[in-house]
Amino acid sequence: MTSKKSTFRNLTQTDAPLASILRKPLSGLRIGSLLMLLVATTTPGCLLGPPIEGLPQEELHAPRIARDLVAPPLDGVIEVGIVDECISQKFALGRVSDKNVDDNLVVRWFLDWNGPEEKEDIGIVRDANLPSTGTVDRTDPIPLSYNLQLDNFLLNEAEPHTITVVVADRVLLNDVGIGFPNNEDGREGQYDLYQWTFFLRQGAPCTEPRL
C-alpha cells in the first residue's frame, strides 16, 4: 500500500507544472497557445509549404504538313494543261498537325513566290484560317486547298511556276511574305511550308478541264 502512494506522489510532483496549468482557468490567449503547441507537436514536417512558383510556359511546336498526303503528289514533274484547255488546277494538303492544340493556324497561298526574303511582287493569292479543334491533327479541306484559276493569271508556258503554301501559328504580316510578329512573351512564331513546281503543257491533265 505504501509503494502505491509513493508512486502516485512521485508522478504528481513530476507533472506539477502541467497540473497547475490545467487547474487554472484558461483564457482565450492561453487556449490559442495550447492549440498552436498541439499542432506543432503532432503535425509532421514543416508548417509552411514551399512558395508557389509560376506555371511553366508551354513549349512551342511548329505546325507540320503531312508530305505524304499532298495533292498532286510530288513524284516527278507536275504538268498542268494550258489555259486554253483548263479552267483550274487544285492544290491541296491532306493534313496539318500541331502539338499546340489551342493554336489557331493561318494558311497563306502564294503563286510564283521567290522565298521569305522577297519584298516585292510577293504573289499572295489567298489567306485562310485553320481554327483550333482541340486535337493535334487538322484536316479542314477548305483552308487546306487552293484552286488555281488559270484564267486569272498570265502564266508563261515556257517557264516553271510554283504554288507555295505556308502554315503558321499566328497572323502573318501582309507586307512581308511570311513575316509575323512575336508572341507577347517575345517568342518567335513557328511555321511550315510546302511548294509545288509545275509546267503548263498542252494536253496535260487538270482539275477542271475546259469543255
C-alpha positions in Angstrom: 0.0 0.0 0.0 2.9 2.3 0.8 4.5 1.8 -2.6 1.4 2.8 -4.4 1.1 6.1 -2.5 4.8 6.8 -3.2 4.4 6.1 -6.9 1.3 8.4 -7.1 3.1 11.1 -5.2 6.2 11.0 -7.4 4.1 11.3 -10.6 2.2 14.2 -9.2 5.4 16.0 -8.3 6.9 15.4 -11.7 3.9 16.7 -13.6 3.2 19.6 -11.2 3.7 22.4 -13.8 1.3 20.7 -16.3 -1.2 20.0 -13.5 -1.0 23.6 -12.3 -1.7 24.8 -15.8 -4.7 22.6 -16.2 -6.1 23.6 -12.8 -6.1 27.3 -13.8 -9.0 28.8 -15.8 -8.0 29.0 -19.4 -8.1 32.4 -21.1 -8.6 32.8 -24.9 -4.9 33.6 -25.3 -3.9 30.5 -23.3 -6.2 28.3 -25.3 -4.7 29.6 -28.5 -1.2 28.9 -27.2 -2.1 25.4 -26.3 -3.7 24.7 -29.7 -0.6 26.0 -31.5 1.6 23.8 -29.2 -0.6 20.8 -30.1 -0.4 21.4 -33.8 3.3 21.9 -33.7 3.9 18.7 -31.8 1.5 16.5 -33.8 1.9 17.7 -37.4 4.8 16.1 -39.3 7.1 18.2 -41.4 7.2 21.9 -41.9 4.2 24.0 -41.1 4.8 26.4 -44.0 4.6 25.0 -47.5 7.1 26.0 -50.3 6.3 29.2 -52.2 4.1 28.7 -55.3 6.0 29.2 -58.5 4.6 30.4 -61.8 3.4 27.8 -64.3 6.0 26.9 -66.9 5.5 28.2 -70.4 4.1 25.8 -72.9 6.7 24.5 -75.3 6.2 25.9 -78.8 5.9 23.4 -81.7 5.8 24.3 -85.4 2.8 23.2 -87.4 3.7 20.2 -89.6 2.4 19.5 -93.1 1.9 15.8 -93.9 4.1 15.4 -97.0 2.6 12.1 -98.0 -0.9 13.5 -98.3 -0.4 16.4 -100.6 -2.2 16.6 -103.9 -0.9 16.5 -106.6 1.9 14.4 -105.1 5.4 15.4 -105.8 6.5 12.2 -107.5 8.1 13.9 -110.5 7.5 16.9 -112.7 3.9 18.2 -112.4 2.3 19.2 -115.7 -0.9 21.2 -115.9 -3.0 21.7 -119.0 -2.6 25.1 -120.7 -5.0 27.9 -120.1 -6.9 27.3 -123.3 -7.6 23.7 -122.2 -8.0 24.1 -118.4 -10.0 26.4 -116.2 -8.4 25.5 -112.9 -5.9 23.2 -111.1 -6.4 22.2 -107.4 -3.5 22.0 -104.9 -4.3 20.6 -101.5 -2.8 19.5 -98.2 -4.4 16.4 -96.7 -3.5 17.1 -93.1 -1.7 19.6 -90.9 -0.7 18.7 -87.3 0.2 21.0 -84.4 1.1 19.7 -80.9 0.0 23.1 -79.5 -3.7 22.1 -79.9 -5.0 25.5 -78.9 -3.2 27.3 -81.7 -5.3 29.0 -84.4 -3.3 28.4 -87.6 -3.1 30.7 -90.6 -2.7 29.3 -94.1 -1.2 31.5 -96.8 -1.0 30.5 -100.5 1.4 32.1 -103.0 1.8 31.9 -106.7 5.4 32.2 -108.1 6.8 33.2 -104.7 10.6 33.5 -104.5 11.1 32.9 -100.8 10.9 34.6 -97.4 13.2 37.5 -98.3 11.1 38.6 -101.2 9.8 42.1 -100.7 8.1 43.0 -104.0 5.5 41.1 -106.1 5.2 38.5 -103.3 2.3 36.8 -105.1 -0.1 36.3 -102.2 -3.2 34.7 -103.7 -5.2 33.5 -100.7 -5.2 33.7 -96.8 -7.3 31.3 -94.8 -7.7 30.4 -91.1 -7.4 26.9 -89.6 -9.1 27.3 -86.2 -8.3 25.2 -83.1 -10.2 21.9 -82.8 -8.6 20.8 -79.5 -6.8 18.0 -81.4 -3.3 17.6 -82.9 -4.5 16.9 -86.5 -6.3 19.5 -88.6 -8.0 18.3 -91.8 -10.4 21.0 -92.8 -10.3 20.9 -96.6 -11.4 24.5 -97.2 -8.3 26.3 -95.8 -6.0 23.4 -96.8 -6.7 23.6 -100.5 -6.4 26.2 -103.3 -8.0 26.1 -106.7 -5.7 28.0 -109.1 -7.9 29.7 -111.6 -5.7 29.7 -114.7 -7.8 32.4 -116.4 -6.8 34.9 -113.8 -3.1 34.8 -114.3 -0.8 35.4 -117.3 1.4 32.4 -116.9 4.3 31.9 -119.2 4.1 28.4 -120.7 7.8 28.2 -121.3 8.8 28.7 -117.6 8.2 26.7 -114.5 5.8 28.1 -111.9 5.3 27.4 -108.3 2.4 27.2 -105.8 3.6 27.6 -102.2 1.6 27.2 -99.0 2.7 28.4 -95.6 1.0 27.2 -92.4 1.9 29.4 -89.3 0.8 29.6 -85.7 -0.1 33.3 -85.8 -1.3 36.1 -88.1 1.0 36.8 -91.0 2.0 40.3 -91.9 0.6 41.5 -95.2 3.6 43.4 -96.3 6.1 40.6 -96.0 5.6 37.1 -97.4 5.8 35.0 -94.2 6.8 37.6 -91.6 4.9 37.7 -88.4 5.1 39.4 -85.0 6.4 37.6 -82.0 4.1 36.4 -79.2 3.5 38.8 -76.3 6.2 36.9 -74.4 8.7 37.6 -77.2 8.9 34.1 -78.6 9.1 33.7 -82.3 6.4 32.3 -84.5 6.5 28.8 -85.9 5.6 27.7 -89.4 6.0 25.0 -92.1 5.8 25.4 -95.9 5.3 23.2 -98.9 5.9 24.1 -102.6 4.8 22.5 -105.9 6.7 23.3 -109.1 4.6 22.8 -112.3 4.8 23.4 -116.0 2.0 24.3 -118.4 1.8 21.7 -121.1 -0.6 21.1 -124.0 -2.8 18.1 -123.4 -1.8 17.7 -119.7 -4.5 16.9 -117.1 -6.0 19.4 -114.8 -8.6 19.5 -112.1 -11.3 21.3 -114.2 -10.9 20.9 -118.0 -12.4 23.5 -120.2 -15.4 22.0 -122.1 
